């Protein structure tokens, strides 16, 4: 595995850990944080996969655009298009006033993130 790929994975796992911890908080949960870190985890795993395949990821934050690039090496990931579209919204809009995530959205984001993370880890040969 390339060094840069491993760095992307480490960063993704940091986001995953924050998402998991915050999703279990009972008192004053921060649902926006859960959703943001779910999006960030998936973004970084997509970039890790692209990096490992020598494909340019650029400074994209749109998960659908990253997925489109990843389809060249992972065509079956097309099945995750709706998940990527859903999670992409949490990259920016929910970090500012005017949008707030609900518990249901946060739990949905966690579920989608876990699913995409598992597939990415399998593709990268990570148990």
TITORVEX-954755 format. One record per residue: residue number from 1; x, y, z of N, C-alpha, C in turn. Coordinates in steps of 0.001 Angstrom, whole numbers. Layout:
+------+---------+---------+---------+---------+---------+---------+---------+---------+---------+
: resi :     nc1 :     nc2 :     nc3 :    cac1 :    cac2 :    cac3 :     cc1 :     cc2 :     cc3 :
+------+---------+---------+---------+---------+---------+---------+---------+---------+---------+
:  NUM :       X :       Y :       Z :       X :       Y :       Z :       X :       Y :       Z :
...
+------+---------+---------+---------+---------+---------+---------+---------+---------+---------+
END
This chain:
+------+---------+---------+---------+---------+---------+---------+---------+---------+---------+
: resi :     nc1 :     nc2 :     nc3 :    cac1 :    cac2 :    cac3 :     cc1 :     cc2 :     cc3 :
+------+---------+---------+---------+---------+---------+---------+---------+---------+---------+
:    1 :     840 :   -1177 :       0 :       0 :       0 :       0 :     890 :    1247 :       0 :
:    2 :     482 :    2235 :    -763 :    1232 :    3483 :    -844 :    1130 :    4255 :     474 :
:    3 :    2163 :    5000 :     765 :    2196 :    5805 :    1981 :    1045 :    6811 :    2015 :
:    4 :     790 :    7472 :     893 :    -294 :    8459 :     848 :   -1659 :    7785 :    1046 :
:    5 :   -1826 :    6604 :     501 :   -3071 :    5856 :     711 :   -3269 :    5595 :    2203 :
:    6 :   -2216 :    5158 :    2863 :   -2287 :    4888 :    4308 :   -2616 :    6149 :    5094 :
:    7 :   -2097 :    7284 :    4660 :   -2414 :    8543 :    5339 :   -3888 :    8899 :    5179 :
:    8 :   -4425 :    8704 :    3970 :   -5855 :    8951 :    3751 :   -6687 :    8041 :    4659 :
:    9 :   -6276 :    6796 :    4773 :   -7006 :    5847 :    5614 :   -6955 :    6276 :    7079 :
:   10 :   -5795 :    6691 :    7547 :   -5675 :    7164 :    8940 :   -6601 :    8342 :    9198 :
:   11 :   -6655 :    9268 :    8262 :   -7534 :   10425 :    8427 :   -9005 :   10002 :    8395 :
:   12 :   -9325 :    9071 :    7506 :  -10702 :    8568 :    7426 :  -11106 :    7899 :    8729 :
:   13 :  -10190 :    7130 :    9297 :  -10490 :    6444 :   10552 :  -10666 :    7425 :   11713 :
:   14 :   -9961 :    8543 :   11679 :  -10175 :    9586 :   12678 :  -11585 :   10144 :   12587 :
:   15 :  -12041 :   10410 :   11366 :  -13412 :   10888 :   11175 :  -14424 :    9821 :   11591 :
:   16 :  -14117 :    8573 :   11271 :  -15017 :    7483 :   11652 :  -15146 :    7392 :   13166 :
:   17 :  -14033 :    7523 :   13873 :  -14049 :    7444 :   15338 :  -14878 :    8573 :   15941 :
:   18 :  -14723 :    9778 :   15426 :  -15508 :   10913 :   15927 :  -16990 :   10680 :   15649 :
:   19 :  -17314 :   10231 :   14438 :  -18703 :    9951 :   14084 :  -19306 :    8911 :   15021 :
:   20 :  -18575 :    7826 :   15240 :  -19073 :    6754 :   16106 :  -19288 :    7248 :   17540 :
:   21 :  -18315 :    7966 :   18079 :  -18431 :    8479 :   19453 :  -19622 :    9420 :   19592 :
:   22 :  -19685 :   10381 :   18697 :  -20743 :   11400 :   18805 :  -22122 :   10794 :   18546 :
:   23 :  -22193 :    9746 :   17748 :  -23503 :    9136 :   17465 :  -24059 :    8401 :   18679 :
:   24 :  -23218 :    8141 :   19687 :  -23664 :    7450 :   20896 :  -23967 :    8399 :   22056 :
:   25 :  -23681 :    9683 :   21867 :  -23902 :   10662 :   22931 :  -25400 :   10803 :   23197 :
:   26 :  -25758 :   10776 :   24466 :  -27170 :   10904 :   24833 :  -27532 :   12332 :   25254 :
:   27 :  -26593 :   13000 :   25894 :  -26855 :   14339 :   26391 :  -26237 :   15354 :   25431 :
:   28 :  -27047 :   16184 :   24836 :  -26637 :   17220 :   23896 :  -25882 :   16667 :   22680 :
:   29 :  -26478 :   15719 :   21967 :  -25799 :   15180 :   20779 :  -25671 :   16259 :   19697 :
:   30 :  -24597 :   16189 :   18955 :  -24347 :   17120 :   17860 :  -24556 :   16369 :   16538 :
:   31 :  -25787 :   16334 :   16077 :  -26108 :   15564 :   14885 :  -25392 :   16101 :   13644 :
:   32 :  -25193 :   17416 :   13569 :  -24454 :   17976 :   12435 :  -23034 :   17415 :   12387 :
:   33 :  -22425 :   17252 :   13555 :  -21063 :   16711 :   13639 :  -21035 :   15258 :   13157 :
:   34 :  -22022 :   14490 :   13557 :  -22111 :   13087 :   13121 :  -22177 :   13030 :   11594 :
:   35 :  -23063 :   13824 :   11026 :  -23236 :   13817 :    9571 :  -21990 :   14307 :    8845 :
:   36 :  -21379 :   15368 :    9355 :  -20166 :   15910 :    8741 :  -19044 :   14873 :    8730 :
:   37 :  -18830 :   14220 :    9856 :  -17737 :   13251 :    9921 :  -18050 :   11976 :    9131 :
:   38 :  -19315 :   11636 :    8970 :  -19686 :   10524 :    8088 :  -19285 :   10868 :    6655 :
:   39 :  -19604 :   12088 :    6232 :  -19236 :   12533 :    4890 :  -17719 :   12553 :    4733 :
:   40 :  -17022 :   13074 :    5732 :  -15571 :   13175 :    5665 :  -14904 :   11801 :    5593 :
:   41 :  -15407 :   10855 :    6351 :  -14862 :    9499 :    6335 :  -14970 :    8893 :    4934 :
:   42 :  -16140 :    9012 :    4341 :  -16347 :    8443 :    3005 :  -15481 :    9174 :    1979 :
:   43 :  -15414 :   10493 :    2086 :  -14577 :   11260 :    1154 :  -13134 :   10763 :    1193 :
:   44 :  -12620 :   10564 :    2381 :  -11221 :   10168 :    2513 :  -10988 :    8729 :    2068 :
:   45 :  -11974 :    7850 :    2267 :  -11821 :    6487 :    1751 :  -11873 :    6468 :     220 :
:   46 :  -12724 :    7289 :    -359 :  -12742 :    7375 :   -1819 :  -11395 :    7888 :   -2335 :
:   47 :  -10850 :    8885 :   -1658 :   -9550 :    9420 :   -2063 :   -8440 :    8388 :   -1856 :
:   48 :   -8538 :    7601 :    -811 :   -7550 :    6538 :    -585 :   -7586 :    5533 :   -1730 :
:   49 :   -8786 :    5147 :   -2140 :   -8910 :    4167 :   -3228 :   -8380 :    4737 :   -4534 :
:   50 :   -8705 :    6002 :   -4794 :   -8212 :    6652 :   -6000 :   -6688 :    6755 :   -5974 :
:   51 :   -6158 :    7109 :   -4837 :   -4708 :    7223 :   -4676 :   -4033 :    5884 :   -4956 :
:   52 :   -4575 :    4846 :   -4403 :   -3987 :    3510 :   -4575 :   -4017 :    3071 :   -6039 :
:   53 :   -5020 :    3566 :   -6780 :   -5159 :    3214 :   -8198 :   -4454 :    4209 :   -9126 :
:   54 :   -3673 :    5126 :   -8542 :   -2982 :    6155 :   -9320 :   -3935 :    7053 :  -10098 :
:   55 :   -5103 :    7306 :   -9530 :   -6077 :    8219 :  -10128 :   -6092 :    9521 :   -9327 :
:   56 :   -6228 :   10610 :  -10013 :   -6220 :   11924 :   -9368 :   -7556 :   12177 :   -8664 :
:   57 :   -7484 :   12534 :   -7394 :   -8690 :   12865 :   -6628 :   -8891 :   14369 :   -6570 :
:   58 :   -7815 :   15107 :   -6621 :   -7916 :   16556 :   -6541 :   -8439 :   17008 :   -5185 :
:   59 :   -8897 :   18219 :   -5133 :   -9429 :   18775 :   -3893 :  -10955 :   18773 :   -3924 :
:   60 :  -11503 :   17740 :   -4496 :  -12958 :   17583 :   -4553 :  -13512 :   17194 :   -3188 :
:   61 :  -14698 :   17688 :   -2904 :  -15397 :   17286 :   -1683 :  -16754 :   16671 :   -2019 :
:   62 :  -17108 :   16717 :   -3277 :  -18366 :   16155 :   -3759 :  -18180 :   14645 :   -3909 :
:   63 :  -18878 :   13887 :   -3081 :  -18701 :   12430 :   -3091 :  -19134 :   11797 :   -4404 :
:   64 :  -20134 :   12357 :   -5054 :  -20580 :   11795 :   -6332 :  -19494 :   11988 :   -7393 :
:   65 :  -18857 :   13140 :   -7406 :  -17769 :   13378 :   -8356 :  -16595 :   12443 :   -8071 :
:   66 :  -16288 :   12240 :   -6805 :  -15209 :   11301 :   -6445 :  -15599 :    9872 :   -6831 :
:   67 :  -16843 :    9522 :   -6582 :  -17327 :    8192 :   -6968 :  -17193 :    7991 :   -8475 :
:   68 :  -17559 :    9015 :   -9253 :  -17442 :    8907 :  -10714 :  -16013 :    8570 :  -11121 :
:   69 :  -15046 :    9161 :  -10450 :  -13639 :    8866 :  -10755 :  -13266 :    7449 :  -10308 :
:   70 :  -13813 :    7027 :   -9185 :  -13476 :    5710 :   -8639 :  -14097 :    4565 :   -9447 :
:   71 :  -15143 :    4852 :  -10191 :  -15817 :    3789 :  -10947 :  -14910 :    3135 :  -11979 :
:   72 :  -13872 :    3839 :  -12399 :  -12931 :    3249 :  -13356 :  -12244 :    2022 :  -12770 :
:   73 :  -11989 :    2038 :  -11467 :  -11330 :     885 :  -10844 :  -12291 :      65 :   -9981 :
:   74 :  -13444 :     620 :   -9669 :  -14439 :     -68 :   -8831 :  -15835 :     104 :   -9434 :
:   75 :  -16106 :    -509 :  -10596 :  -17388 :    -290 :  -11268 :  -18610 :    -687 :  -10438 :
:   76 :  -18472 :   -1640 :   -9543 :  -19617 :   -2072 :   -8738 :  -20021 :   -1035 :   -7682 :
:   77 :  -19153 :     -53 :   -7469 :  -19478 :     997 :   -6496 :  -20583 :    1921 :   -6990 :
:   78 :  -21007 :    1743 :   -8233 :  -22156 :    2507 :   -8740 :  -23355 :    2343 :   -7806 :
:   79 :  -23433 :    1207 :   -7152 :  -24532 :     932 :   -6222 :  -24574 :    1922 :   -5051 :
:   80 :  -23493 :    2660 :   -4837 :  -23416 :    3601 :   -3718 :  -23661 :    5051 :   -4124 :
:   81 :  -24139 :    5265 :   -5338 :  -24367 :    6625 :   -5827 :  -25346 :    7395 :   -4930 :
:   82 :  -26443 :    6779 :   -4561 :  -27431 :    7467 :   -3713 :  -26849 :    7777 :   -2336 :
:   83 :  -26048 :    6864 :   -1798 :  -25405 :    7104 :    -500 :  -24445 :    8287 :    -587 :
:   84 :  -23665 :    8334 :   -1648 :  -22715 :    9435 :   -1819 :  -23447 :   10766 :   -1988 :
:   85 :  -24524 :   10756 :   -2747 :  -25301 :   11990 :   -2943 :  -25887 :   12468 :   -1614 :
:   86 :  -26406 :   11543 :    -833 :  -26984 :   11893 :     470 :  -25927 :   12496 :    1390 :
:   87 :  -24784 :   11842 :    1497 :  -23741 :   12288 :    2416 :  -23070 :   13579 :    1958 :
:   88 :  -23001 :   13821 :     665 :  -22344 :   15024 :     152 :  -22942 :   16308 :     700 :
:   89 :  -24234 :   16306 :     932 :  -24902 :   17505 :    1445 :  -24339 :   17956 :    2788 :
:   90 :  -23778 :   17029 :    3540 :  -23293 :   17359 :    4885 :  -21885 :   17951 :    4897 :
:   91 :  -21244 :   18040 :    3749 :  -19878 :   18568 :    3685 :  -19822 :   20050 :    4017 :
:   92 :  -20795 :   20806 :    3552 :  -20741 :   22252 :    3728 :  -22029 :   22822 :    4310 :
:   93 :  -23146 :   22570 :    3672 :  -24401 :   23255 :    4012 :  -24783 :   23148 :    5487 :
:   94 :  -24568 :   22006 :    6085 :  -25003 :   21791 :    7470 :  -24020 :   22358 :    8494 :
:   95 :  -22937 :   22925 :    8028 :  -21967 :   23533 :    8942 :  -22305 :   24987 :    9221 :
:   96 :  -23317 :   25516 :    8543 :  -23679 :   26919 :    8663 :  -25117 :   27059 :    9142 :
:   97 :  -25450 :   28208 :    9718 :  -26833 :   28434 :   10150 :  -27805 :   28256 :    8988 :
:   98 :  -28992 :   27820 :    9330 :  -30030 :   27619 :    8319 :  -30330 :   26156 :    8054 :
:   99 :  -29389 :   25288 :    8356 :  -29575 :   23844 :    8186 :  -29128 :   23147 :    9458 :
:  100 :  -29923 :   22211 :    9916 :  -29562 :   21398 :   11077 :  -29993 :   19961 :   10835 :
:  101 :  -29132 :   19059 :   11201 :  -29424 :   17630 :   11030 :  -30301 :   17130 :   12159 :
:  102 :  -31132 :   16178 :   11830 :  -31973 :   15526 :   12829 :  -31304 :   14232 :   13278 :
:  103 :  -31837 :   13664 :   14316 :  -31338 :   12363 :   14773 :  -31479 :   11317 :   13667 :
:  104 :  -32615 :   11329 :   12994 :  -32853 :   10351 :   11923 :  -31829 :   10514 :   10800 :
:  105 :  -31525 :   11745 :   10422 :  -30524 :   11976 :    9383 :  -29150 :   11498 :    9846 :
:  106 :  -28824 :   11772 :   11093 :  -27521 :   11367 :   11618 :  -27387 :    9846 :   11618 :
:  107 :  -28416 :    9157 :   12058 :  -28351 :    7695 :   12100 :  -28299 :    7109 :   10689 :
:  108 :  -28974 :    7756 :    9747 :  -28919 :    7330 :    8353 :  -27511 :    7559 :    7796 :
:  109 :  -26910 :    8700 :    8122 :  -25550 :    8992 :    7674 :  -24560 :    7974 :    8222 :
:  110 :  -24721 :    7602 :    9487 :  -23849 :    6601 :   10106 :  -23962 :    5270 :    9362 :
:  111 :  -25175 :    4859 :    9092 :  -25411 :    3590 :    8392 :  -24754 :    3591 :    7007 :
:  112 :  -24947 :    4675 :    6287 :  -24380 :    4771 :    4940 :  -22851 :    4801 :    4993 :
:  113 :  -22314 :    5544 :    5944 :  -20862 :    5623 :    6101 :  -20281 :    4255 :    6425 :
:  114 :  -20880 :    3553 :    7350 :  -20370 :    2224 :    7722 :  -20336 :    1293 :    6518 :
:  115 :  -21395 :    1352 :    5700 :  -21487 :     480 :    4524 :  -20383 :     811 :    3513 :
:  116 :  -20218 :    2087 :    3225 :  -19182 :    2493 :    2268 :  -17781 :    2239 :    2803 :
:  117 :  -17582 :    2467 :    4077 :  -16277 :    2220 :    4705 :  -15904 :     750 :    4584 :
:  118 :  -16845 :    -134 :    4854 :  -16587 :   -1567 :    4781 :  -16145 :   -1974 :    3379 :
:  119 :  -16851 :   -1507 :    2378 :  -16519 :   -1855 :     998 :  -15156 :   -1288 :     610 :
:  120 :  -14881 :     -57 :    1017 :  -13589 :     553 :     690 :  -12450 :    -199 :    1371 :
:  121 :  -12645 :    -559 :    2623 :  -11605 :   -1300 :    3347 :  -11351 :   -2661 :    2699 :
:  122 :  -12400 :   -3329 :    2287 :  -12243 :   -4616 :    1606 :  -11458 :   -4435 :     305 :
:  123 :  -11787 :   -3396 :    -437 :  -11108 :   -3129 :   -1697 :   -9619 :   -2841 :   -1487 :
:  124 :   -9314 :   -2184 :    -377 :   -7928 :   -1823 :     -70 :   -7182 :   -2934 :     677 :
:  125 :   -7863 :   -4050 :     923 :   -7226 :   -5187 :    1601 :   -7033 :   -4975 :    3089 :
:  126 :   -7918 :   -4205 :    3703 :   -7835 :   -3928 :    5137 :   -8912 :   -4736 :    5845 :
:  127 :   -8528 :   -5504 :    6879 :   -9558 :   -6292 :    7591 :  -10528 :   -5416 :    8376 :
+------+---------+---------+---------+---------+---------+---------+---------+---------+---------+
END
